[in-house]
C-alpha cells in the first residue's frame, strides 16, 4: 500500500526521534495520519474566524448550535454548545487536561513523567482497538494471564489477526511472578516484539497486585526490554480506584506511571475512563494516554502518535460524543459529584467484604475454591466436580440466577450488582446447584 505523504512524514519524524517505537508500529499504524482537510481548517477557523465561520458541518441559530428543544429539555442544565456540536477527534481539550490532572493526582508515580494528554475514546474497547490500529498486526504476539476478559481475543485475534499466549495468573494467593517471567522469556526468545496487556484490577477475578508484586512485574518488563525485545505494554485500568484491600494492602497506583520513561524498547499505554470510575457506563467516555519509554524523544513521539490516533478516530468513529464529554467534565469539577463517587465506592467495598466472608465459609468448601480478589466489580469461584458452564445453566434454568462461566471451572460473580442481603442467598444457591449436579 502506498503511504499518504502525511503518513510518511509522521513515520520519518518517528524514525528520527525514536526508531524503536517506529519498529513497533503495525502496517495500519504506519499508514495512519491526521488529514489536513476539513477538520484542521475548521480548527484554524475556530481560532481566527471571529466574524463568520462557515466551515464545520453543523447548523447554528441565534449564535449557538441549532437544536431540538424537545431533546434539550432532558439536559436543561447544559447549554446547546455543550451538547449538540461535534467534538474534536481527540476529545474536548479542557476535559483531556482535567483527566490528566486526575491521573497525576491519583498516581504519584506519574509525577514529572512525560506522557501524552489523554485522548478521548468511545470507552475502553474503542481504546483497545486504537492500540490495535497503531501496534497490532497479523504477525504480532500478545501475552496475557489466563484469567482474561474475553473481548481481548475478539479484538486482537479476530479483528487484527494476532495470536495470544497466556500464563497462569495465580500462584497460590499471589500473582504468579515466576510464571509471568517464564512466559516473558519464552515469548521474547521467539518474537522481536511483544504486546502485553496488564489488566488491574483484573476482570474477571477482581485482583489488584500488591506493591511488591507490582515492582516485580515492572522489573521483569524492564529486563526483557533491556534484552532487546520491543514491548508495547497496555495498562487496562478500567476498574482503577475501586480498591478494597481484602486480605492485605494492595497497590493503589497504575503500573503505567512506573513504566513511562524507563526504557527506549518499552512503550506503555494507559486505558481508563469514566465508564467504571464514575459509574457512567452508557456514556462510553474513555481515555487513552501515551507513555513513551525514552524521555529525550517523548515530546516528538507523543505528537506523532497523537496525530495518528486522531486519524484512526476520524476514519473510524469520527469523534466521541460531545454530550458524554461535557457530562464527565462537569462531574470532574463538581465537589458534590466527587463525594458521591466516594460514597458509591464505599457501598461496593461493603459488598466485597460481605462476599469475601460468605464465599469463604467452610460450609461451601466442598463446592468451590475462591480465587484471590480485593478490588473492582468481580470475584471468581473455582468450581469442584462439575463444569462452570453446567452450573451456570442450571442456576439460570432452575433458579433464574445469572452468573458468567469464564473458563472450564471458573464462575464469575459480579458483586457490583448485588445488594448486601442478596449475597449470602446467592452463594447458597450456587452451593446447592453444585451439590445437585455432583
N, C-alpha and C positions, 0 to 999 in steps of 0.2 A: 504494500500500500504506500502510495506516495504521500509524504507528510506535507501538511499545510506549512507554509513558511513561518507562521506564528508558532506552531508546534516545534519546528526545527530550531527557531530562535530560543525558545524556552529550554529545549534539550541542550543546546550549546552552552547556555548560561549555567545549567545544572552540571554539565560535564566539567566545566571550568571550576565551578565553586566546590562541587562535591561529587567526583566521579563514582564514588562508592554508591551514593544514592541513585545516580543515573543508571547504574547497573541493576538496581533493584526494581526498576520500572517494568511493568508488563508491556506487551505490544500496544494495548489500548492506552496505557499510561504515557507511552512515548508519543502517541498520536493526539493526546488531549491538548487543548489550548482554549483560552477565553477569547471569543471573537471580538474584533474591533468593529462592531456594527451598531445596530440599534441601541443596545444596552449601554455601551460605552459612550455613545454620542448623547444618549439621554442623561447619563450621569453627569457629563460635562454641562449639559443644558440646565440641569438642576442647580448647579453651582453658579452659572453665569446668566441664564436667561430670565432675568427678573421681570421683564415686561411681558413677553409672550413665550410660552413653552409648548410647542406643538410637536413633541417628539414621541412620548410614550403612548401606547395604545389603550388609554382609558378615556372615559368621558368625565367632564367636570361641570359643575353648576354652582353659581354663587361663590366662586373661588375655592371650591372644595370638591372632593370626589363625588360624582353623581351616585346616588344610591336609592334603594327602595326603602321608604320609611317603615313599611311593614316588617322588613328584615331588621332594620336598625333598632326597633324598639326592644329587641332581645338583648341588645348590648348598648343601652342608652347612656351608660357612663363613659363610653368611648366616642371620640369624635370620628366623623366619617373618614378622615385622612389616616386614622389609626387602624382602620378596619378594611376598607374596600380596595385600595390600590394594590398593585403588585409590590412585593418586597424585592430587594436586591437579591441576585443569585446567591451570594454568600451569606445573606441574612441582614437584618437591621443592625447597623453599626453600633448603635448605643446598647442594644441587647448583647451583642458579641462582647463588648467591653465589660458590661455588668457580669456576664457569665465568667469571663476571665478573672475578674476581681473575686468572684465567689470561689473559683477553683483555687486561687492562691491563698485566700483566707482560710480555706479548709484543709490545705495541703502545704505545710511548712516546707516540704521538700521541693516545692516548685518555686520558692522564693529565689529571685535572682537568675532564674533559668530563662534561656532564650527559646520561647515557644511561640507558635502561631496564635493569632487571635482566633478564638473558636469560630468555626464555620457552622452556620445553622443547617441542620439536616432535617428531613422529614422522619424524625425519630432514629433510633439506633440501627434498625435494619437497613435503612437508607444509607447510614454512615458505613456500615459493613460493605454495602455494595460499592460505595465510592472508593473505599480502600481497595476493593477488588479491581475497580477500573484502573487505579493507579499501579497496583503492585502484583496482581494475581493473574496468571495465565495458565494454559493447559500443562505446561511443564513444571509448575510450581508444587511444592510440598508444604503442607500446613500441619503443624504439631499442636495437639490439644490433649487435655486429660480425657480419660474415658467417661467421666461424668460431664456430659456436654449438652448444650442446648441444640436440639435437632435442626434448627434453622441454619446453623453453620454449614451443615452438609448440603442443604438445598442451595444455599448462597454460593458456596465456593466449589463444590463438586459438580453440581448440576449447571449452574449459571456460568461458571468460569472454567470448568474442566480440570481443576486442580485435584490432587489426591490428599487425603487426610490420614495422618498417622496419630496414634494415641498411646498414652502410658497410663498405668493405674493411678488414679487421683490420690487415694489414701494409702498410708502405711500405718495400720492401727488407727489411732485417733488423730493422726497428724497428716499434714500434706506430705506427699511422697517425694521428698527431695532427691533421694537416691534414684528413684525411678525416673524423675524428671532429668537428672544429669545423664543417666544412661541413655535415655531417648534422645537427648540433645546430641550426645556424642555419636550415636548411631546414625542419626539423620544428617548431621553435619559431615560425616565421613562420606555420605552418598550424594550430598547436594551442596552446591556452592552458595545457595541462597535458601533460607527458610523463612516461612511466615509462622509466627507463634501467636496464639490467642490466649490471653490470660483474663479469665472472666471471674472477677472477685468483687463483691460476694458472688459465689457461684450459683448459677442456675443449671442443674436442679437441686443441688444439695444444701444451699444456703451457708456455705463455708467461706470464711474470710481468714487468710493465713495470719499467724502471729507475726510480731515484729521480726523475730529471729528467722522464721521461715521466709519472710519477705526478703531479708538480707541474703539468704542462701539462694533464692531464686534469681535475684539481681546478679549476685556473684557468678552464678552458673552462666547466665546470659553473656556477661562481660568476658568471661573466659572463652566462650565459644566465638564471640566476635573477635577476640584477640587472636584466635587460631586462624582467622582468615575468612570464616563463613560470614556472609552478609545476612543480617537479621532484620526483618520487619516485625516488630512486636506490637500487637494490637491489645490495648488495655480496655476491655469491655467493662466499664464501670456503671452499668445500668442501675445497679442497686446501691450505689455509693451513698454513704451516710446512714444506712439502716443497720447499725452495729449494735448488738445486744450483749456481747461478751459472755456468752453462756459457757460455763466450764473454764473460764480464764480469759484474760485480756487478749483481744485480737488487735491487729493493726487497724489504725483508723485513717490511713492515708493511701492514696492510689500509688501503685508501683510506677506509674508514668513519671512522676517527679524524680524518682530515683534513677530512671533510665536516660533522661534527657541530658544531652551534652557529655555523655560518658565515653562514647567510642564512635569513631567515624563509620564503623561497619554495622552500627546498631541504630536503626531509625524507629522511633516509637510514636504511636498514635493513640490518643485517648478518645474514647466514645462515651459520652454521658448525656444527661438531659433531664428535662422536666418530667418526662413520662412517668418514672417511678419516684424520683426525688421530690417532685411537687405534686404527686398524685394526680397527674393530668394526662392520662393515657391517650384519650381521644384527640388531644391537641396535636400529637405527633411532632413534638418540638424537641429535637436532639441537637447535639453539638459534636463536632469533630475538631480535635486540636492536634496540630503537628508538633512533633518533638525531635528535631534533628540531633544527631549524635555528635557533630563537630561544631562547637560553639563559634569557631572562626568563620565558618561559611553559613551559619544558621540563618542569618537575615536574608541572604540571597536564595537559599534553598526554600525557605518559607514563602518568599514572594513568588517563586516559580510554581511551586506546588499549589499554592492558593489559587493562582490563575488557572491551573489545570483542573482543580477541583470545581471551581466555578464554571468552567467549560463543561465538565461532566454533569453538573447540576442543570445547567442551561440546556444541554442536549437530552437530559432525562426527564426531569420534572419541571424544568424552567426555574422555579423558585419554591420555597416553602411558604405556607400561608401566612400572610401578614397578621391576621386576627390572632392566631396562636402566639405569634411572637410578641404582639402587643400585650396580651394577657400575661404571658410569662414575665415580660419586663415589668409590668405593673406589680406583679407578685414579688419580684426580687427587691423592689423598692418600698414595699409596704410592711412595716414592722408588725402589724397585726397578722399578716399572712405568714411571716416568718415564725411567729409564736404558734400559730395554728399548725404549721408544719411540724414543729417540735412536739406539739400535743398528739398529733397523729402517729408520730414515730413512737411515742410512749405507749400508745394503745397497742401498736404492733409488738413492742417489747414485752408487754404483759401477756400477749397471746403466745409469743415464742417461749416465754418462761413456763407457761402452763403446758404447752405442747411438750417441752423438754421433760417436765415432771411426769406427765401422763404416759408418753410414748415409752419412757424408760422403766415403767413399772414392771416389777419382777413377774407379775401375773401374765404379761404378754411375751415373756422371753422365749416361749416355745414357738411363737408365731413370726417373730422378726428380730433383726438387729437394727439399731438406729445408727445411721451414718452421722458423723460429726456435723453439727451445724451451730451457727452463732449469729447469723445475720440474714438480711434480705426478706423474701416473701415465702421461702420454701424450706422443707426438710424432706429427707428421703428415708424410706424403710427398705431393708434388705429382707425380703420375704423368704420364709423357710418352707421347703417341701412342696411348693407349687409355684407356677409362674405368676409374675406380677400381672400379666395380661389376663390370665384366668381369673385372678382375684378382682381385677378392675371390672371385668364384665359381670361377674357375679354380684359385686356391690351395686353396679348400675341397674341390673335387671331385677335383683331381689330387694334391694334396699334403697333404690333410687338415689344412690350416692355416687358422686363422680370424683375420681382421682385420675392421675396420669401414670401409666406404666412407661418408664423411660429406658429400661433395659430388661433383660430376661427376668431378673428377680427384683428389680428396683421399682418402688412405688413412690411417686412424689405427692406430698401433701402441701397444698397452698394454705398455710395457716393465716395468710393475709386476709382471706375472706371467710374466716371462722370467728364467730362470737365466742367469748370465753366459755359460756355454758354449753356450747356445741362441741368443744374439743374432746372431753372425756367420752361422751357417747359415740363420737366418730371412731375413736380408736377401739372402743368395744365392738363396734360393727365390723371393723377390719379384722379384729381378732376372731370374732365369730365366723366370719367368712373363710378365713384361713383354716380354721378348725373343721368347718363343714367340708371344705374341699380336700383336706388331707385325712 
